């Protein structure tokens, strides 16, 4: 019996080390995906926001063989949400916005670049021109791998245990989520305290991400932004635009995705109107894909209930706008 | 590895189960391996420092035992210098350079020495002191030199007390590693109960109070005196619960495997004098300083002035042990000054505030508590200027108009209830009995449920890990 327990607990412990095993368990649905009710529910475990994230039905688009679309985007456009099937462009490449990437343009096609960023990170990202996409000749480009010495390896070695993954694997089933919900409920009702990374709207109907809902800070919707800063941001956007046009892109678009807070809970403070102030700035040279006004005027929900990201409807609005531009 | 982490739960269960499945020699190697892993989770490379000190002190112990005359002394000095050398390099070098630079700057010099880009290895002060106590005790003849390298290595590395004590003595620990502890359910129950109580103190009390403390101490300029006073009071209990919680988990973890570590706390806030406080607070460290610094300096068998100097010096060193910062030095020095004044008072002005001994006791208890509480300001403040600001504000009673906290009323009340529970437990229930097994199961489960549902799992680190 002792050995059974020993191997059982050793196996449970091992789950925290193996990325591949974790991946396999998630893939086979043996372990539940802890994001299935949204990232904000995952953080807060507030039962009222336990709604499965929207599963979108694939759309069919007519491909335009002359267009290549390059997308520099954040989590709103990651591969679980957006793929090439959504766009009319024949070729589609997506890069994470914060990474430096090397690309090769196909001169025989129209090359379009979209820089997509969520509103809360716009100020940080455009504090200087955003120029981390560079051209290379694919045949000549060989990524230089930095050779690490044994000593450097030893100095920087870390035990490959991952707490977050381990916790997700072990405690994401519905039973454990229920227990987590009891704890969250107790803390909320007894102490009026919820997870630090979430904020509730005034009517408690919406759950929001703290970065954009907190009263101040560069990521906040309610942080006062001076006209001078707006001017600088626009200048940096323009420089970015010119840089990419010079690289050979036929067109470059900026797309600022509104924060959930800006749309659903702008009454939590004095909204700084960042998107409108950028998009309507008369000095802005980069064309933009606007969904803010659409989201703001929409009577339907464009965000997943327990998530910071858009739902299928919100996503489709953006895709339609992009395809329209393409 | 943190005691209050998911990984530790599995680590502890697996190591304990494996421990009871092995013969004695296997257990030693298992515990060594487990301790290496436990330490390596923080920063694997730093385990080399441990290995080096272990090797030096292991051979130093044997050579001291074999040598005669002044040779023994020189070997001891060599061992102490190497231990203190590691401490000096990793913990105090940058502090020394920063102060040297600022002194040179004040005297108009442009000379500037670069500081080192190093991280303090976790628990360095603890295991270095434990290693030093071994060589000193061998030198004094109170402990035989340990011939078995694996057992000596385990003495320094034993994972429950590796990073934050209790700082053990070889006389108490080494023989236990030579003993084969049979499975004893009483030990398991006692150990698990101690762990659960330690965990409760850490995650329910300390980490909850920490939210108020951090809120106020991170920006003292934004808060009034009353807020800072409450935060200081909360920190007084936070640090106690944090550190004694750690010690309880360490002692409990060892107990489950049959080992008995020394107690580190004994209801310190019920002390009626500073002297008594230091017999009840961080006992393993204060007794270390008493035995290996205060007494060798002459203790109280010297002239009056020298005796006062010894006291002051030892406590200043105790402050410096905690951290390479003036705030810690002042914290230690203040305790030293308290003790010197107490001795002068006892010698020249021996008086009582009341004729009733009980009243006197409570007055002394309150005075001791307040004196200790104010020293914690230096311990917690970011720097000296912040500490000064906090004191200024705390003593400006006219600004006491409201309390700013990150909590709602209910949780503030809950904090006070927790403090009351803690004090009642300290006063009336030193040990939670585990002899009655059904009662143990109920209590243990209740403690785990309370820890989970009322625990705050955002600020994980134990305060004393930084030392």
Interface residues (C-beta under 8 A of the other chain):
Chain A: X2 X3 X5 X6 X9 X10 X12 X13 X16 X154 X155 X157 X158 X159 X161 X163 X166 X167 X170 X179 X182 X183 X186 X190 X191 X192 X193 X196
Chain B: X5 X6 X7 X10 X11 X13 X14 X17 X18 X20 X21 X37 X40 X41 X44 X45 X407 X408 X410 X411 X414 X452 X453 X454 X458
